[in-house]
Amino acid sequence: MARMCCSATKTMEFKLYAPNAKKVSLAGDFNKWNAKTLTARKDNKGNWIAKADLTPGRHEYKFLVDGNWMDDPHCTWRVPNTFGTQNCVIDIK
């Protein structure tokens, strides 16, 4: 008998080029906007990379770079947030 699971997660990689940054985190609705839970790691080319296991559906997120919120420059879908700025959106199939 096959087991059905409708909440399988998909590991997504988020990348931000910020060679001069000292600390980069990823926050979104998938981690209750807690930037302390997903700290990115810097590669030797100045890219910061964070991986998150996301459930299917729409997720809003942003990067926190040295204490300042920043959009993902690769994201083309953004929605307004309650702070008068925008959140990036990713749709997981």
C-alpha positions in Angstrom: 0.0 0.0 0.0 1.5 3.4 -1.0 1.7 6.1 1.6 0.4 9.5 0.5 2.0 12.7 1.9 0.7 16.0 0.9 3.1 18.1 3.0 6.4 17.0 1.5 9.1 19.7 1.8 11.4 20.8 -0.9 14.9 22.1 -0.1 15.4 25.5 -1.7 18.6 27.5 -2.0 18.6 31.2 -1.6 21.6 33.2 -2.7 22.6 36.8 -2.2 25.7 38.5 -3.5 27.0 40.7 -0.7 30.8 40.5 -0.6 31.2 43.1 2.1 28.5 41.9 4.4 29.4 40.6 7.8 26.2 38.6 8.5 23.3 37.5 6.3 20.2 35.6 7.4 17.0 34.5 5.7 13.6 35.1 7.2 10.1 34.5 6.0 6.7 33.1 6.9 8.3 29.6 6.8 10.4 30.4 10.0 8.0 32.9 11.5 10.3 35.7 10.4 13.0 34.7 12.9 16.3 35.7 11.2 18.2 33.8 13.9 17.1 30.4 12.6 18.5 30.5 9.0 22.0 32.1 8.9 23.5 32.1 5.5 27.1 31.0 4.8 29.5 33.0 2.6 31.3 31.3 -0.3 34.7 32.5 -1.7 33.0 34.6 -4.4 31.0 36.8 -2.0 27.7 34.9 -2.3 25.7 34.2 0.8 23.8 30.9 0.7 20.9 29.7 2.9 18.9 26.6 2.5 15.3 26.2 3.7 12.9 23.2 3.6 9.7 24.6 2.3 6.2 23.1 2.0 4.2 23.4 -1.2 2.5 26.8 -1.6 3.3 30.5 -1.5 6.0 31.8 0.9 7.1 35.4 1.6 10.7 36.1 2.6 13.5 38.7 2.8 17.2 38.7 3.6 18.6 40.4 6.7 22.0 41.9 5.9 24.0 43.3 8.7 20.8 44.3 10.5 19.0 45.7 7.4 16.2 44.1 5.5 16.9 43.5 1.8 15.0 42.1 -1.1 16.2 39.1 -3.1 17.4 40.8 -6.4 16.7 37.5 -8.3 13.0 37.5 -7.2 10.5 38.9 -9.7 7.4 38.5 -7.5 6.9 40.9 -4.6 4.0 41.8 -2.5 3.4 44.8 -0.1 4.0 44.2 3.6 2.7 46.1 6.7 5.9 48.1 7.0 5.4 50.0 3.7 8.0 47.9 1.8 7.7 44.7 -0.1 8.4 41.0 0.6 9.7 38.6 -1.9 7.5 35.7 -2.9 8.4 32.1 -3.9 5.8 29.5 -5.0 6.7 25.9 -4.3 5.0 23.3 -6.4 
